[in-house]
Amino acid sequence: ISQHTVVDELHAGRLVTLDLPGLPIERAWYLITRADAPLSPAAQRIRAHISGMKGAFLPQL
């Protein structure tokens, strides 16, 4: 389970993180768009906002 999905439970002490070799598994996040259709102005602003945050929207673990 991704730590981002259980961050509240970890902070509350209802779950604990196990310190095991090879963990945590880190993954890259990608923002994708269709190549065959232009983005609307709203979608362009959303993409710029998400890209500008550089992951700051994710919970702090």
C-alpha positions as CSV (number, residue, x, y, z in Angstrom):
1,I,0.0,0.0,0.0
2,S,1.3,3.4,-0.9
3,Q,2.2,5.5,2.2
4,H,0.4,8.4,0.6
5,T,-2.9,6.5,0.9
6,V,-2.5,5.8,4.6
7,V,-0.7,8.9,5.8
8,D,-3.4,9.8,8.3
9,E,-3.3,6.3,9.8
10,L,0.5,6.5,10.1
11,H,0.3,9.9,11.9
12,A,-2.4,8.6,14.2
13,G,-0.4,5.5,15.1
14,R,-3.1,3.1,13.8
15,L,-0.5,1.7,11.3
16,V,3.3,1.5,11.4
17,T,5.9,1.4,8.7
18,L,8.1,-1.7,8.7
19,D,11.8,-1.1,8.1
20,L,12.6,-3.8,5.6
21,P,15.3,-4.1,2.9
22,G,14.1,-2.7,-0.4
23,L,11.4,-0.5,1.1
24,P,10.0,1.9,0.5
25,I,9.5,1.3,-3.2
26,E,9.8,4.7,-4.9
27,R,8.0,5.4,-8.1
28,A,8.0,8.2,-10.5
29,W,4.8,10.2,-11.2
30,Y,4.0,11.3,-14.8
31,L,1.6,13.9,-16.1
32,I,0.4,12.9,-19.5
33,T,-1.7,14.5,-22.2
34,R,-3.1,13.4,-25.5
35,A,-0.8,14.0,-28.5
36,D,-3.7,14.1,-30.9
37,A,-5.7,16.9,-29.3
38,P,-4.6,20.4,-28.0
39,L,-5.2,21.2,-24.4
40,S,-7.9,23.7,-23.5
41,P,-6.8,26.9,-21.8
42,A,-8.2,25.4,-18.5
43,A,-6.2,22.2,-18.9
44,Q,-3.1,24.2,-19.7
45,R,-3.5,26.1,-16.5
46,I,-4.0,22.9,-14.5
47,R,-1.0,21.3,-16.1
48,A,1.2,24.3,-15.3
49,H,-0.1,24.4,-11.7
50,I,0.6,20.7,-11.1
51,S,4.0,20.9,-12.8
52,G,4.9,24.0,-10.8
53,M,4.1,22.3,-7.5
54,K,6.8,19.6,-8.1
55,G,5.0,17.1,-5.9
56,A,4.2,19.5,-3.0
57,F,0.6,18.4,-3.2
58,L,1.5,15.0,-1.9
59,P,1.2,14.3,1.8
60,Q,4.4,14.6,3.8
61,L,5.5,11.2,5.1
